[in-house]
Each structure stands twice: as structure tokens, then as C-alpha cells.
Amino acid sequence: MTVLVIAEHDHATVKPATLNTVTAGIACQSGDVHVLVAGANAAEAAAAAAKIAGVAKVIAADSPSLAENLAENVAAQVLAIASNYSHILFPATANGKNVAPRVAAKLDVAQISDITKVISPDTFERPIYAGNAIATVQSADATKVITVRTTGFDAAAKEGGSAAVENAAGVADSGKSSFVSREVTKSARPELTAAKIIVSGGRALGSAEKFQEVMAPLADKLNAGLGASRAAVDAGYAPNDLQVGQTGKIVAPQLYIAAGISGAIQHLAGMKDSKVIVAINKDPEAPIFSVADYGLEADLFTTVPELVKAL
């Protein structure tokens, strides 16, 4: 049996989370890796998926019902071909988490969520208790429905593959939900989950004005994504889409700079896989220092502007 990866895409390009999920699919050692591109007028995304190293075949399903990634319709598309696969992998993103549970329920199997390591085709590791413990999960289900924590796997190469693209009939609209509208936050900065450098601020900044005044210049100087702790978001210093943590975005950039963030478990769960962590905090007992590669015990209101000036 082969592995099916459900591509995350914008109909023209394949999103980075798909590349990490392909790597997890290859690690399942169950056979070839196929990628499903379910969308509307998504031929470009299917062509991009065919170039991913390690992909043997791309299944392109095109239908107006798949234009907005509605969970019911995408799940129906997956279920139409699910019997051909031993493993069905989704990125553990908002879209993946929206569709995967429905597929698992319809197949009457247990979903395996947020895997960070493949031990064998039926055994996986996943974090629990906000990442403070790792559970080893074994599944006897004939079809394994899995969401992949993308920070746990390296991205597959975007180029180098030459998979065949096979067209599949798109499903009809289920009629169970409809797309109303979408409000997208636009920013000149990199999106958090794709950024190579992230600069995050915490509640110590004291206000939304100070958050922008102190943190934004550093993010701009480094061409970095701008993040925030849950405490900063709850206090209204930063918008919700900047939140990094267990209930926010899970990130693993090359460099993560945390300023004025104490390092609560909730926040650490979202960023501790970062390659290099720099912490700036005037509290020497702050938990963030326990995971930081470099720690600076200093006042962020002095240190961050000095850092910007030095850069």
C-alpha cells in the first residue's frame, strides 16, 4: 500500500507545510508517496507538487466545489480514493486539522494527531502535555489518518522530482456548508510558520504602542516574522494572528528572538524546536532561559533599540 499526502496549496503554488508532510510520508516506509491536490483550476499547484523530491504520483482533482477548501468537500474527495492507501497524511495546519478528523470518522479509524517522528509504519511519536512528554502511539487500523507537526520533519526538496500527474474527477458540492467570506491579514513581513527568523515580544512591553515601537524595527531590520506571546495578545498588545504557542502557531525558524517573554509552557510548546533561541529578559529566573541558546539578562527597552542600531 502507498502513502497519500494531502497538499496544502493556494491553487497556484504548494505551501511549505506540504514539503514537511511529504518527508513524513517517505518515513512511513509503506511504499510510494502520492500527493492529492484538490482545488479549482489548480493545475499549477499540481505541477509544482510533481516536482517535489520523493513524490511518485500527483492526483489532481479539479472542481468548483473544492475552490475554498471546505472540509466536507475536501474530505469527500479524499474518501473517494482512500481505499488505495495505507496512510493518509495531512499537515497539522488549520486546513489539515479541519479535514482530517472528518476523514478519520468516515473511515471509522482513530486519528493520530501531531506526529513528530515515524518509528515504523504503524508506530509514531507525538507530543503531549504541551510538549513536556512524548507519547509513542501504535495503530492497528488498516488506514492510518495522521496529522503531521511540520516542525518535526525537514522539508522535502521543492525540485528534483518528476512525478506523473493523474487527473481525478472532482466531487460534487456536499451542500452541507458554504463559503461566505474571508478576511486575510496582509503584511510585508514573512508569515510566521514560513519565516526563517522570528522576533517575538511579550507582556513586558506594556502596551500595543510600545510593542510596535520596540519590536517592529528589529523585525524589519532582520526581515523577520513578528510574533507575540499569548499574554501579549490577551492584553491587546498584538493581534491574534501573531500568537506563537500551543494555542497559537507552532514555529521552528532558524533564529527565534524572544524579548520580554517569561517562557510559560504554553509559549515554549510553540517555539522550542527553533534552531537557535535568543532570550532577552531582565528576570534571571525566567523559564525562557532554560531553552535559550543565548540569554541576555537586560532591559529590553534599552537592549532591543541598541541591537537595531548595531545591525
Buried (B, 14 or more C-beta within 10 A) or exposed (E): BBBBBBBBBEBEBBBBBBBBBBBBBBBBEBBBBBBBBBBBEBBBBBBBBBBBBBBBBBBBBBBEBBBBBBBBBBBBBBBBBBEEBBBBBBBBBEBBBBBBBBBBEBBEBBBBBBBBBBEEBBEBBBBEEBBEEEEEBEBEBEBBBBBBBBBBBEBBBBEEBEBEBEEBEBBEBBEEEEEEEEEEEEEEBBEBBEBEBBBBBBBBBBEBEBBBBBBBBBBBBBEBBBBBBBBBBEBEBBEEBBBBBBBBBBBBBEBBBBBBBBBBBBBBBBBBBBEEBBBBBBEEEBBBBEBBEEBBBBEBBEBBBEBBEEE
